[in-house]
Amino acid sequence: MSEVLTENQHYKYICSICNKEIQARKSNAPIRTICRACYSKEILKYPQVSSKGTIDNPQLGDVRHGYELGKLNSAHKYHKFIYSKCEVCGLQRWSILKHGKPESAICNHCKWHGRKGSNHPNWIDTERRHNFRGYVMIRLSPDDFFYPSCSRRGWVFEHRLVMAKSLGRNLHLWEIVHHKNHIRDDNRIENLQLVSDDKHKQFTALELKIDRLLNKQDELMKEIKLLRFENRQLKENSAWRP
């Protein structure tokens, strides 16, 4: 028997099996007289789905719950599983029941077989990729002439590799390759310039200053156009006065 508590508006009832006091929200009024723990123990005794075979010796088309198959601590505890056969290799296994049929018509082995490397749907070309800073990275083999310029995992910046190939030698650590147009993935040799660290900092500072001045110039031009428009409007209004 349940009653409403005045403090937090919860229902209170006693389990008919373990005599444990249970509370539930007002919106979730108790629809059964046993607690959740006792309900899980009782439902294991009485399968809720009809099956031709047993759990140890199932038949095709048998439907079971996840807790009947030993999935007590997984997210599929209360999901339904159907015993089906893989359409490729014929393996019989338990598959999640979805819309009256197995969620997947093939098993996991057939699903991922042959999808390794470049055949995998999530495959990314490992010979050339962009890093998080926008630079292009190239992967070289250990027998390559320019492999000493690579990192421990065999990756090298493409702009450094292009410059090294144009010079015919490996670049030193203090040598920096500068992008003239500031586009980090534009690695044409015409867009690259080999400078030292000090010169690179000077170039970067001067180019940033030029960019800031150009932005200020654009803002000033917009203000000039706006002032000219307002001046024109004032002249027209003064000319039409009686």
C-alpha positions as CSV (number, residue, x, y, z in Angstrom):
1,M,0.0,0.0,0.0
2,S,1.4,3.4,-1.0
3,E,0.9,6.9,0.5
4,V,2.0,10.4,-0.4
5,L,4.7,12.0,1.6
6,T,4.1,15.7,2.3
7,E,7.8,16.7,2.4
8,N,9.1,15.8,-1.1
9,Q,5.8,14.6,-2.7
10,H,7.1,11.0,-3.1
11,Y,5.2,7.7,-3.0
12,K,6.2,5.2,-0.4
13,Y,5.5,1.5,-0.6
14,I,6.7,-1.8,0.9
15,C,8.1,-4.6,-1.3
16,S,6.0,-7.8,-0.9
17,I,9.1,-10.1,-1.1
18,C,11.9,-8.4,0.9
19,N,9.7,-6.0,2.9
20,K,12.0,-3.1,2.0
21,E,10.7,0.4,2.0
22,I,10.9,2.0,-1.5
23,Q,10.3,5.6,-2.6
24,A,9.3,6.8,-6.0
25,R,8.5,10.2,-7.5
26,K,4.9,11.4,-7.7
27,S,5.0,11.2,-11.5
28,N,6.3,7.6,-11.4
29,A,3.7,6.0,-9.2
30,P,4.5,2.3,-8.4
31,I,2.8,-0.1,-10.8
32,R,4.0,-3.2,-9.0
33,T,4.4,-4.3,-5.4
34,I,8.0,-5.5,-5.5
35,C,11.3,-3.5,-5.7
36,R,13.6,-3.5,-8.6
37,A,16.1,-6.0,-7.2
38,C,13.4,-8.5,-6.5
39,Y,11.9,-7.9,-9.9
40,S,15.2,-8.7,-11.6
41,K,15.5,-12.0,-9.6
42,E,11.9,-13.0,-10.3
43,I,12.0,-12.2,-14.0
44,L,15.0,-14.5,-14.5
45,K,12.8,-17.4,-13.5
46,Y,10.2,-16.7,-16.1
47,P,11.4,-15.8,-19.6
48,Q,9.3,-13.1,-21.2
49,V,9.8,-14.2,-24.8
50,S,8.9,-17.5,-26.4
51,S,11.8,-19.6,-27.7
52,K,12.0,-23.0,-29.3
53,G,15.4,-24.0,-27.8
54,T,17.2,-23.3,-24.6
55,I,19.9,-20.9,-23.8
56,D,22.6,-23.6,-24.0
57,N,21.2,-25.0,-27.2
58,P,19.4,-22.2,-29.0
59,Q,17.6,-22.5,-32.4
60,L,17.4,-20.0,-35.2
61,G,14.8,-17.4,-34.5
62,D,15.0,-17.7,-30.7
63,V,14.6,-14.3,-28.9
64,R,16.1,-13.7,-25.4
65,H,16.8,-10.8,-23.2
66,G,20.3,-9.6,-22.5
67,Y,20.2,-10.6,-18.8
68,E,19.2,-14.2,-19.8
69,L,22.4,-14.3,-21.9
70,G,24.6,-13.1,-19.0
71,K,24.8,-9.5,-20.0
72,L,23.9,-8.3,-16.5
73,N,26.4,-5.4,-16.3
74,S,26.2,-4.1,-19.9
75,A,24.0,-1.5,-21.6
76,H,22.2,-4.4,-23.4
77,K,20.8,-5.9,-20.2
78,Y,17.2,-5.3,-21.1
79,H,17.6,-5.4,-24.9
80,K,16.2,-8.3,-26.9
81,F,18.6,-10.6,-28.9
82,I,17.7,-12.9,-31.7
83,Y,19.7,-16.0,-32.6
84,S,20.4,-15.6,-36.3
85,K,22.9,-16.8,-39.0
86,C,25.5,-14.7,-40.8
87,E,24.7,-14.3,-44.5
88,V,28.3,-14.5,-45.5
89,C,30.0,-17.2,-43.4
90,G,26.9,-18.9,-41.9
91,L,28.0,-18.4,-38.3
92,Q,25.2,-18.6,-35.8
93,R,25.3,-16.0,-33.1
94,W,23.2,-13.7,-30.9
95,S,22.4,-10.4,-32.6
96,I,20.4,-7.4,-31.3
97,L,16.7,-7.5,-32.3
98,K,15.7,-4.3,-34.1
99,H,12.4,-3.7,-35.8
100,G,11.7,-7.4,-35.8
101,K,14.9,-8.5,-37.4
102,P,18.7,-8.7,-36.6
103,E,20.4,-5.4,-36.4
104,S,23.2,-6.7,-38.6
105,A,22.8,-9.5,-41.2
106,I,26.5,-10.4,-41.0
107,C,28.8,-11.1,-38.1
108,N,31.5,-8.7,-36.8
109,H,34.3,-10.8,-38.4
110,C,32.7,-10.6,-41.9
111,K,31.8,-6.9,-41.3
112,W,35.4,-5.8,-40.7
113,H,37.2,-8.5,-42.7
114,G,39.1,-6.9,-45.6
115,R,38.5,-3.3,-44.3
116,K,41.9,-2.8,-42.9
117,G,44.4,-0.2,-44.0
118,S,43.2,1.9,-47.0
119,N,40.0,-0.2,-47.3
120,H,38.8,1.0,-43.9
121,P,36.0,3.7,-44.1
122,N,37.9,5.9,-41.5
123,W,41.2,5.5,-43.3
124,I,43.2,8.7,-43.7
125,D,46.1,8.9,-46.1
126,T,49.1,8.4,-43.8
127,E,51.7,9.5,-46.4
128,R,50.4,13.1,-46.5
129,R,48.2,14.9,-43.9
130,H,47.6,18.3,-42.2
131,N,48.6,18.9,-38.6
132,F,46.6,21.0,-36.2
133,R,48.6,24.2,-37.1
134,G,47.7,23.9,-40.8
135,Y,51.1,22.7,-42.1
136,V,51.3,19.7,-44.5
137,M,53.2,16.7,-43.2
138,I,54.9,14.0,-45.3
139,R,55.9,10.6,-44.2
140,L,59.2,9.2,-45.6
141,S,60.7,5.7,-45.5
142,P,63.9,5.1,-43.5
143,D,65.9,4.6,-46.7
144,D,65.1,8.0,-48.1
145,F,67.9,10.5,-48.5
146,F,66.0,13.2,-46.6
147,Y,65.0,10.9,-43.7
148,P,67.4,12.6,-41.3
149,S,65.1,15.7,-41.4
150,C,62.1,13.6,-40.1
151,S,60.9,13.2,-36.6
152,R,61.2,10.0,-34.7
153,R,58.0,8.7,-36.3
154,G,59.2,9.5,-39.8
155,W,57.2,12.8,-40.5
156,V,58.6,15.9,-42.0
157,F,57.1,19.3,-43.0
158,E,56.4,19.4,-46.7
159,H,57.7,23.0,-47.1
160,R,61.0,22.0,-45.5
161,L,61.2,18.9,-47.8
162,V,60.5,21.0,-50.9
163,M,63.2,23.5,-50.0
164,A,65.7,20.6,-49.1
165,K,65.0,19.0,-52.5
166,S,65.6,22.3,-54.3
167,L,68.9,22.7,-52.5
168,G,69.9,19.1,-52.8
169,R,70.7,18.7,-49.1
170,N,69.1,18.4,-45.7
171,L,68.2,21.6,-43.9
172,H,69.9,22.5,-40.6
173,L,67.8,22.9,-37.5
174,W,68.3,26.7,-37.4
175,E,67.2,27.2,-41.0
176,I,63.6,28.2,-41.3
177,V,61.4,28.1,-44.5
178,H,59.1,31.1,-44.7
179,H,55.8,31.2,-46.6
180,K,55.7,34.5,-48.6
181,N,51.9,34.6,-48.8
182,H,51.3,33.3,-45.3
183,I,49.4,30.3,-46.6
184,R,50.8,27.3,-44.7
185,D,49.8,24.6,-47.1
186,D,51.0,26.5,-50.2
187,N,54.3,24.7,-50.6
188,R,55.3,25.8,-54.1
189,I,59.0,26.6,-54.3
190,E,58.1,30.1,-55.6
191,N,56.3,30.7,-52.4
192,L,59.1,29.6,-50.1
193,Q,62.1,31.5,-48.8
194,L,64.9,30.1,-46.7
195,V,65.8,32.4,-43.8
196,S,67.4,32.3,-40.4
197,D,65.5,32.5,-37.1
198,D,66.2,36.2,-36.6
199,K,65.3,37.2,-40.1
200,H,62.2,35.1,-39.9
201,K,61.0,37.0,-36.8
202,Q,61.8,40.3,-38.5
203,F,59.9,39.3,-41.6
204,T,56.9,38.1,-39.6
205,A,56.8,41.3,-37.5
206,L,57.0,43.6,-40.5
207,E,54.4,41.6,-42.4
208,L,52.0,41.7,-39.4
209,K,52.5,45.4,-39.1
210,I,51.8,45.9,-42.8
211,D,48.6,43.8,-42.4
212,R,47.5,45.9,-39.4
213,L,48.1,49.2,-41.4
214,L,46.1,47.8,-44.4
215,N,43.2,46.9,-42.1
216,K,43.2,50.4,-40.6
217,Q,43.3,51.9,-44.1
218,D,40.3,49.9,-45.0
219,E,38.4,51.1,-41.9
220,L,39.4,54.7,-42.7
221,M,38.2,54.4,-46.3
222,K,34.8,53.2,-45.0
223,E,34.6,56.2,-42.7
224,I,35.5,58.6,-45.5
225,K,32.7,57.1,-47.7
226,L,30.2,57.4,-44.9
227,L,31.2,61.1,-44.2
228,R,30.9,61.9,-47.9
229,F,27.4,60.4,-48.0
230,E,26.3,62.4,-44.9
231,N,27.8,65.6,-46.4
232,R,25.9,64.9,-49.7
233,Q,22.7,64.4,-47.7
234,L,23.2,67.7,-45.8
235,K,23.7,69.6,-49.1
236,E,20.6,68.2,-50.6
237,N,18.5,69.1,-47.5
238,S,19.8,72.6,-47.4
239,A,19.1,73.2,-51.1
240,W,15.4,72.2,-50.8
241,R,14.7,74.6,-47.9
242,P,12.1,77.3,-48.7
